[in-house]
């Protein structure tokens, strides 16, 4: 009767070459997964995990990828106090060749999986800020020589670069979100000030002119009529400016009413199909601006006779479609309107695209997840 031999443990340069080959060409999340599985195979270890610290103290981590005995576990989080991972923040690398759970009875994952040995390397940023760690664990005693640690630290550097890239991407996304949020808040403030201040004053002056015209003689009445026309034009222009900044109707009456108000004076035939579902403020605002900018571009450039606006929720996303029957040929690279819409949608983890073949009209589409 034969028994299966234990997997062969690689050492030094052989370990380095095997992991390098196994991770070659992998990037992003795939690199982390390849790194975990290939390190586990090279060390002949039961488990390898790559954890990201929630802050430089390393007291709480989220395991981004964990290879366990031939399969990946779902991501999980834990506090490092009372575990060997809590020691990693203090040293470039740590090793406990045996008796792991006796040293760290609070290491519940090690206890659950019967792990007996541990070696880990600290992950740090280019500015030497603690980012997390990569750990190798096994049920059997596991000695790690200097060459093994050196090889592991090489791949830890690559993992650190990936974590730093992810952090920078998150920071950039958060920055874009803050810029849009601040701009929207300022739009709302200025729009409200115009609505409650300048527009109301113009309306009052218009009423006074109307009364004056009723009481004036004919020469004065003509002058007052001209003044009234100019005032009405100024009021209309100010109303459009306020609507472009942030529509009061969107805040007070919701997306359908805001778009109905926007389209009331349109020169085109506009077909609206707008969901009545209650939407988060930032998603409703994004949908409004996609529709508003698309309708404005249609009025300026499309030479269209009909526009259709469909905004409906499907499969957990809000889909915004604006299509016209104009001349097409819209250039998404020209101006900032469409690129600004793309930024707004992408900040909400959505997708934005424009189809505008020459002579076949223009279709603007955005899809925005309704839940984080």
Secondary structure, 3 states (H helix, E strand, C coil): CCCCCCCCCCCHHHHHHHHHHHHCCCCHHHHHHHHHHHHHHHHCCCEEEEEEECCCCCCEEEEEEEEECCEEECCEEEECCCCHHHCHHHCCEEEECCCHHHHCCCCHHHHHHCCCEEEEEEEECCCCCEEEEEEEEECCCCCCCHHHHHHHHHHHHHHHHHHHHHHHHHHHHHHHHHHHHHHHHHHHHHHHHHHHHHHHHHHHHHHHHHHHHHHCCHHHHHHHHHHHHHHHHHHHHHHHHHHHHCCHHHHHHCHHHHHHHHHCCCCCEEEEEECCCCCCHHHHHHHHHHHHHHHHHHHHHHCCCEEEEEEEEECCEEEEEEEECCCCCCCCCCCCHHHHHHHHHHHCCCEEEEECCCCCCCEEEEEEECCC
